Amino acid sequence: MLTAKTKKLTLGAASLALAASMILTGCAAASGGATTTTTTSTSSSTAASSYSSDSDDAATTSETISSVSTAVESFLATLSDEQRETVLYAYDDETKTTSWSNFPATFVERAGLNLNDLTSEQRAAAMAVLEALLSDEAYETITGIMGGDEYLLENSSSTETSLGQYYIAFFGDPTSDDAFEVQFGGHHLGINATLEVTENAITFAPTHLGVQPAVYTDSEGNEVQPFDGIYTDAFAFFDSLTDEQQATLTSGDVSMCAPGDTCDFSTGDGLTGADLTDEQRELLLDLIANWAGMADEETTADALAKIEATLEDTVIAWSGETSYDMSTGDGISFSISGPNVYIAFQAQQGSAGADVDGVSTSGWGHVHTIYRDPSNDYANSVTQQAASGMSGGPADGSSDGGFPGGDLPDGAAPGDGEMPTDAPADDATATE
């Protein structure tokens, strides 16, 4: 539990009176760009994927905010006073910037409550908060990511005990008309969703989505591929480009801005939005929506309109494979950097010790992504903290994985792919 130098928020009993029914249940298969059907992943630990999304998506921002607020109240009503004290923080608490990472929870302590420490009723209520926040598609992606971590915990050679552990925390008072944030994550997942009630706005910046492995089989025998939608959108954009545009794209500078880093969000060289046709711009926005558009239709439209307004000044760079075929090569990396959006997608050339016989856990099979908004991280509620090595990687660009004293988890070798390709030294991140 993170308690040092934090200002916790305590809600009155009257504000916790609501109770709601728990929605139980809700990822995808195949590779090579083929159309896939989604199935439910059911694993142990957090039992993330035993909670599925069977309700219609909210259509408006206000509907989402109202639904999330109600779901949070219902979750808080299941908790003890001590648990509520642990999960609630003041809106501007600086812990917000230091408690999410692309490192395991063993190395970067998360804020809030560990789902493993909750009862089944409390876990269901916690997942109902995410279900209220996210579109059905985004919820399936998230639970697929969680199922992948649980798969590694049960089947890989990794000795990382925090795999499959996820934490939930709230910054601000979700029961009031003030802004509040939902923070949820573990190793390959870090959601920071700010809901601004009076402004009627939701932002997901910053957020970390990762996956390892790319494809796995859940306990019911279903093949799950959480990033299939992202890959499909990425290659739809890439394939729409002319040979000349692809040459410009692949000669650019793929960058990475780490969790916790203040970042200068330098764009570098690459293909710009000004170089694209209207159709190509739409395909690029479809790709961006995988991060910026994880909630309802109105929130997504507002986020993409803001990004589109400065798309001409946005630079896209790409490295790695040029076709969606996970049976060949080492995956792809790309970055999208502009005044109102920053996305880095990085294939990790190493398994970090999480090896499974016959399953790819490197390259295509191990990906980290970061979504930031240079103009609006955390809805500008706190000053972004400078990178500290444990908040996303060594700022000096060293290749020891960023672990204390240069020590790596058992089974991971120094420089085994923890550093992203072509990352500038001052923004480098070691990703496990």
C-alpha positions in Angstrom: 0.0 0.0 0.0 1.3 3.4 -0.9 0.9 5.7 2.1 4.0 7.9 2.3 3.5 11.6 1.4 0.0 11.0 0.1 -3.3 12.7 0.9 -6.0 10.2 1.0 -9.6 11.0 0.4 -12.3 9.7 2.8 -15.9 9.5 1.5 -18.8 9.8 3.9 -21.1 6.8 4.5 -24.0 8.5 2.9 -22.2 8.7 -0.4 -21.6 5.0 -0.4 -25.3 4.0 -0.1 -25.7 2.8 -3.7 -25.6 -0.9 -4.5 -25.7 -2.5 -7.9 -25.9 -5.9 -9.3 -22.6 -7.5 -10.4 -22.2 -8.1 -14.2 -20.3 -11.3 -14.7 -18.5 -12.4 -17.6 -16.4 -11.6 -21.8 -10.8 -12.1 -26.7 -9.7 -13.0 -30.0 -7.9 -15.6 -32.1 -5.5 -16.2 -35.0 -2.7 -14.3 -36.7 -1.6 -13.1 -40.0 -4.3 -10.4 -40.2 -7.2 -12.8 -40.6 -10.5 -11.8 -39.3 -11.0 -13.3 -35.9 -13.8 -14.0 -33.5 -13.6 -13.0 -29.8 -13.9 -15.5 -27.1 -13.7 -15.4 -23.3 -10.5 -16.1 -21.5 -10.9 -17.6 -18.1 -7.9 -17.8 -15.9 -7.1 -17.9 -12.1 -5.6 -15.1 -10.1 -7.6 -12.0 -10.7 -10.2 -14.0 -12.8 -10.3 -10.9 -15.0 -11.8 -12.5 -18.0 -14.6 -14.2 -16.1 -16.3 -10.8 -16.2 -17.7 -10.2 -19.6 -19.2 -7.3 -21.4 -22.8 -8.1 -22.5 -24.4 -4.7 -22.2 -24.6 -2.1 -24.9 -21.9 0.5 -25.1 -22.8 4.0 -23.7 -23.2 6.5 -26.6 -22.4 9.7 -24.8 -19.7 11.0 -22.5 -22.2 11.9 -19.8 -23.7 8.4 -19.9 -20.3 6.9 -19.4 -19.4 9.3 -16.5 -22.7 8.6 -14.8 -22.3 4.8 -15.2 -18.7 4.9 -13.9 -19.6 7.0 -10.9 -22.4 4.6 -10.1 -20.2 1.5 -10.5 -17.5 3.1 -8.3 -20.0 3.8 -5.6 -21.2 0.2 -5.8 -17.6 -1.1 -5.6 -16.8 1.2 -2.6 -20.0 -0.1 -0.8 -18.5 -3.6 -0.8 -15.3 -2.4 0.9 -14.3 -2.0 4.6 -13.3 1.4 5.9 -9.6 0.3 5.7 -10.0 -0.8 2.1 -11.7 2.5 1.1 -8.9 4.4 2.8 -6.4 2.4 0.6 -8.2 2.8 -2.7 -9.0 6.6 -2.5 -6.6 9.4 -3.1 -6.9 13.2 -3.5 -7.2 14.2 -7.2 -3.9 16.0 -7.3 -1.9 13.5 -5.3 1.5 13.0 -7.1 1.2 9.3 -6.5 -1.0 9.4 -9.7 2.2 9.9 -11.8 4.4 7.4 -10.1 2.2 4.4 -9.6 1.8 3.2 -13.1 4.5 1.5 -15.2 5.5 -1.0 -17.8 7.5 -2.8 -15.1 5.9 -5.6 -12.9 4.4 -4.5 -9.6 7.3 -6.2 -7.9 9.5 -3.3 -9.0 7.0 -0.4 -9.3 4.5 -0.4 -6.5 1.0 0.3 -7.7 -1.6 2.5 -5.9 -4.8 1.2 -4.5 -6.1 -2.3 -3.9 -4.7 -5.6 -5.3 -7.6 -7.5 -6.9 -6.1 -10.7 -5.5 -6.8 -9.4 -2.0 -10.5 -8.9 -2.7 -13.4 -11.2 -2.3 -15.1 -12.5 -5.5 -17.9 -10.0 -5.0 -15.4 -7.2 -4.6 -13.5 -8.3 -7.7 -16.7 -8.4 -9.7 -17.6 -4.9 -8.6 -14.1 -3.6 -9.5 -14.3 -5.1 -13.0 -17.8 -3.6 -13.3 -16.1 -0.2 -13.0 -13.9 -1.0 -16.0 -16.9 -2.4 -17.9 -18.8 0.9 -17.3 -15.8 2.9 -18.5 -14.8 1.0 -21.6 -16.4 0.1 -24.8 -17.1 -3.6 -25.3 -14.2 -3.9 -27.7 -11.8 -2.1 -25.3 -13.0 -4.2 -22.4 -12.3 -7.4 -24.4 -8.8 -6.1 -25.2 -8.1 -5.3 -21.5 -9.3 -8.7 -20.2 -7.3 -10.4 -23.0 -4.2 -8.6 -21.8 -4.9 -9.6 -18.2 -5.5 -13.2 -19.3 -2.1 -13.2 -21.0 -0.3 -12.3 -17.9 -2.2 -15.0 -16.0 -1.2 -17.4 -18.7 2.5 -16.6 -18.3 2.1 -17.0 -14.5 0.7 -20.5 -14.9 2.7 -21.7 -17.9 6.0 -19.8 -18.4 9.4 -20.2 -16.8 9.2 -16.7 -15.3 9.8 -16.4 -11.6 8.0 -13.0 -11.5 5.4 -13.5 -8.9 3.4 -10.3 -9.6 2.3 -11.6 -13.0 -1.5 -11.6 -13.0 -1.8 -9.1 -10.2 -3.8 -5.9 -10.9 -4.6 -2.9 -8.8 -7.4 -0.3 -8.8 -7.3 3.2 -7.4 -9.3 6.4 -7.6 -8.0 9.9 -7.5 -10.7 12.5 -6.6 -14.2 11.9 -5.4 -16.2 9.9 -7.9 -19.4 10.7 -6.0 -19.2 14.5 -6.5 -19.4 16.8 -9.5 -15.6 17.2 -9.5 -13.2 15.5 -11.8 -11.9 12.1 -10.8 -9.5 9.5 -12.2 -9.8 5.7 -12.5 -6.3 4.1 -12.3 -6.1 0.4 -13.1 -3.2 -1.8 -14.0 -0.5 -4.4 -13.5 2.5 -5.4 -15.6 1.2 -5.2 -19.2 -1.5 -2.7 -18.4 -1.8 0.8 -17.0 -5.0 2.8 -17.5 -5.3 6.4 -16.3 -8.8 7.5 -17.2 -9.7 11.1 -16.1 -13.4 11.9 -16.0 -14.2 15.6 -15.9 -17.8 15.9 -14.9 -18.3 19.6 -15.3 -16.3 19.6 -18.6 -18.1 16.5 -19.8 -14.9 15.0 -21.0 -12.9 11.8 -20.6 -9.2 11.3 -21.4 -7.1 8.1 -21.3 -3.8 9.8 -21.4 -1.5 8.4 -20.2 -2.1 4.7 -20.7 0.1 1.6 -21.2 -1.2 -1.4 -23.1 1.0 -4.4 -23.6 0.7 -8.0 -24.5 2.8 -11.2 -23.9 2.3 -13.6 -25.5 0.5 -12.3 -28.7 -1.6 -15.5 -28.9 -2.4 -17.9 -26.1 -5.0 -20.6 -25.3 -7.1 -20.0 -22.2 -8.3 -22.6 -19.7 -11.4 -23.4 -21.8 -9.4 -24.1 -24.9 -10.1 -20.8 -26.6 -7.4 -19.1 -28.6 -7.0 -15.5 -27.5 -5.2 -12.6 -29.4 -5.7 -9.3 -27.5 -3.9 -7.1 -30.1 -5.4 -8.4 -33.3 -7.6 -5.3 -33.7 -4.6 -3.0 -33.2 -2.4 -5.0 -35.7 -5.3 -5.1 -38.2 -5.7 -1.3 -38.0 -1.9 -0.7 -38.1 -1.4 -2.7 -41.3 -4.6 -1.3 -42.9 -2.9 2.1 -42.6 0.5 0.8 -43.7 -1.0 -1.0 -46.8 -2.9 2.1 -47.8 0.4 4.0 -48.4 2.2 4.3 -51.7 5.7 2.8 -52.1 7.2 6.3 -51.7 5.1 7.0 -48.6 6.2 3.7 -47.0 9.8 4.5 -47.7 9.4 7.8 -45.9 7.6 6.1 -43.0 10.2 3.4 -42.5 13.1 5.9 -42.7 11.8 7.9 -39.8 12.7 7.9 -36.1 10.7 5.5 -34.0 10.7 6.9 -30.4 9.5 5.9 -26.9 8.5 8.2 -24.1 8.5 6.3 -20.8 6.0 6.2 -18.1 7.0 8.8 -15.5 9.1 10.7 -17.9 8.4 14.4 -18.5 9.4 14.0 -22.2 9.9 16.6 -24.8 7.8 14.6 -27.3 10.1 15.3 -30.2 8.7 14.2 -33.5 11.8 13.3 -35.4 11.7 12.4 -39.1 9.0 10.3 -40.7 5.7 10.6 -42.6 3.5 13.5 -41.6 -0.2 13.9 -41.6 0.2 16.5 -44.3 1.5 13.8 -46.6 -1.7 11.7 -46.3 -4.8 11.5 -48.4 -8.2 11.9 -46.7 -8.7 8.1 -46.7 -5.2 7.5 -45.2 -5.9 10.1 -42.5 -9.1 8.2 -41.5 -7.2 4.9 -41.3 -4.6 6.6 -39.1 -7.3 7.9 -36.9 -8.8 4.4 -36.7 -5.4 3.2 -35.4 -5.1 6.0 -32.9 -8.6 5.2 -31.6 -7.4 2.0 -30.1 -5.9 4.2 -27.3 -7.7 7.5 -27.5 -11.1 6.0 -28.1 -11.6 3.3 -25.5 -14.9 4.7 -24.1 -18.1 5.8 -25.8 -18.8 7.1 -29.2 -19.0 10.8 -28.2 -15.8 10.7 -26.2 -14.0 9.0 -29.1 -15.3 11.5 -31.6 -14.2 14.4 -29.4 -10.7 12.9 -28.8 -10.1 12.2 -32.5 -11.4 15.6 -33.6 -8.8 17.2 -31.3 -6.1 15.0 -32.7 -7.2 15.5 -36.3 -7.0 19.3 -35.9 -3.2 19.0 -35.7 -2.7 15.9 -37.8 -0.8 17.8 -40.4 1.9 18.4 -37.8 1.9 14.8 -36.6 4.8 12.5 -37.5 4.5 8.8 -38.0 7.5 6.4 -38.1 7.7 2.7 -38.5 10.3 -0.1 -38.2 10.2 -3.9 -38.6 7.9 -6.0 -40.6 5.8 -4.8 -43.5 3.1 -7.4 -43.5 0.9 -8.9 -40.7 2.4 -12.4 -40.5 3.4 -13.3 -37.0 5.1 -16.5 -38.3 8.0 -14.5 -39.7 10.3 -11.7 -38.4 10.4 -10.0 -35.0 7.4 -7.8 -35.1 6.9 -4.1 -35.6 7.5 -0.8 -33.8 6.0 2.5 -34.6 5.4 5.9 -33.1 2.8 8.6 -33.8 3.9 12.0 -32.4 2.0 15.3 -32.7 0.8 18.3 -30.6 -2.2 16.3 -29.3 -1.2 12.7 -29.4 1.8 10.5 -28.7 1.7 6.8 -29.2 4.7 4.4 -29.1 4.3 0.8 -30.1 7.4 -1.3 -29.4 8.1 -5.0 -30.1 10.4 -6.2 -27.3 13.2 -8.4 -28.6 13.4 -10.7 -25.5 11.0 -12.7 -23.4 12.3 -11.3 -20.0 12.5 -14.9 -18.8 8.8 -15.6 -19.5 9.4 -18.5 -21.9 6.7 -21.0 -22.9 7.5 -24.1 -25.1 6.1 -23.5 -28.5 4.7 -20.0 -27.8 6.3 -16.8 -29.0 7.0 -14.5 -26.0 9.4 -12.1 -27.9 9.0 -9.8 -30.8 5.5 -10.3 -32.1 4.8 -12.1 -28.8 6.0 -9.3 -26.5 4.8 -5.7 -27.1 4.6 -2.6 -25.0 2.7 0.6 -26.0 2.4 4.0 -24.4 -0.3 6.6 -25.1 0.3 10.2 -24.0 -1.3 13.5 -24.7 1.5 16.2 -24.8 -1.2 18.9 -24.1 -3.3 17.0 -21.5 -1.7 14.2 -19.6 -3.8 13.5 -16.5 -6.1 16.3 -17.7 -3.3 18.6 -16.4 -4.2 17.8 -12.8 -0.6 17.1 -11.6 2.9 17.9 -12.8 4.3 14.9 -14.6 7.2 13.4 -12.5 10.6 13.0 -14.1 11.6 9.4 -14.9 13.4 7.6 -12.1 14.5 4.3 -13.6 11.8 2.5 -11.6 9.0 4.4 -13.4 9.7 3.1 -16.8 13.4 2.8 -17.5 16.8 4.3 -17.0 16.9 7.9 -18.3 20.6 7.3 -19.3 19.7 4.7 -22.0 21.5 1.8 -20.2 20.5 -1.7 -21.2 20.3 -3.4 -17.8 16.5 -3.4 -17.8 16.3 -0.6 -15.3 16.1 -2.9 -12.3 17.7 -2.0 -9.0 21.5 -2.3 -9.1 21.2 -3.6 -12.7 19.8 -6.9 -11.5 17.3 -8.6 -13.7 14.6 -11.0 -12.8 15.6 -14.7 -12.9 15.9 -15.9 -16.5 16.3 -12.5 -18.1 19.6 -11.6 -19.7 21.1 -8.1 -19.8 20.2 -6.4 -23.0 17.8 -9.1 -24.0 15.4 -6.8 -25.7 14.4 -4.5 -22.9 15.4 -1.4 -24.8 13.1 -0.2 -27.6 14.6 0.1 -31.0 15.8 3.6 -32.0 14.8 5.2 -28.8 16.7 8.4 -28.1 18.8 8.1 -24.9 17.0 10.8 -23.0 13.6 9.2 -23.5 14.6 5.6 -23.4 12.6 3.1 -21.5 13.6 -0.4 -20.4 10.5 -2.6 -20.8 10.3 -5.9 -19.1 
